[in-house]
Amino acid sequence: MVRGPVTVVRSDGRTCVGYAVGRSVGNAVTRNRVRRRLREAVRLGVDPLQVRGTHLVVGRSAVLETRFADLEALLRDGFEELHERTRARTLRT
């Protein structure tokens, strides 16, 4: 589903990752580059078991200046933190 600057990608019906890149980042070409980099970094760097549920990744202009390996690490760490929070919340109930 594409609506404005948000693209939602479904891989297996249980996982949904959305990518939002605002107009303040730049023109359409620049926003698409940011979105493609984010999508590829999630695909290559994040364990699919940690990406259960619905998530929104917001792209900023710094995505274009960040080394790809660092971008993968940032996203991996972010998804790990969300995964840990979700697991801790589930164990409390």
N, C-alpha and C positions, 0 to 999 in steps of 0.2 A: 504494500500500500504506500503510495507516495502522496503526501499532502503538504504543500508548501516546502519548507526546508527540511522536513522530517521524512526519512526513509525507513520503513520497517521491513526487516528481513526475517522470514520464517524458515527454519531449517528442518525441524522434525515435528512440528506441531506443538511441542512442549516448550520450545525455546523461542524467545523473541527478543531481538536486539534492535533498537532504534538508533539512528544517527541523526542528530540535529546540528545544523550549522547555520548560524544566523547571517543575515545580510551584512552585518557590521564586519564580517570576516573579509569580504571582498565581493568581486563580481561572480557570476555563475561559474566561470571556469575555475576560479580559486576555490569556491565552496565545494565544487565537485572533486577537486584534488584532495581537499581535506577529508571529505567523506570517503573517498576511495582509500586513502591512507589508513583511516580509522578502521574501515571494514577489513582490509588486508591484515592489519596488525592484530585485530581480534581473531581472525581466521587462523593466523599462524602462531600467535603467541599465547592464546588463552585455552586452557583445558576445557573441553566441551561440558564436562561434568560440573564445572563451576558456573556455567552460564544457564542454569535452569531458571525458568521464569521469564519475566519481562524486564528489560533493562533499557535505559536511555543513555547513550554516550553523546555528550555535548562537545562539539569540536570548536576550538578557538584558533585564532590565527597562528599561535605558537606551534601548532601541530606541524606546519610546513617547515619550521626552523629546527624542530627536534629530530635528532638522529633516529632512524627507524628502530634500531635495537632498543633505544631508550623508551621510545613510544610503546613498543611491545611490553617492556618491563613495567611501565606505568600502568598500562591497562591490565596486565596480569595481576599486579599488586592490588589494583582497585577491585577486580572481580574476586580475588581471594578474600579481601576484607569484607565485601558484601556477603560472600559465601559463609564466612565465619560468623558474621552478625546474624544471618538467617538461621544458621545451625544453633547458635546460642539461644536465640529467641524461641526456636522450636523445642529445645530441651527444657526451657523454663516452663512451658505450658503442659 
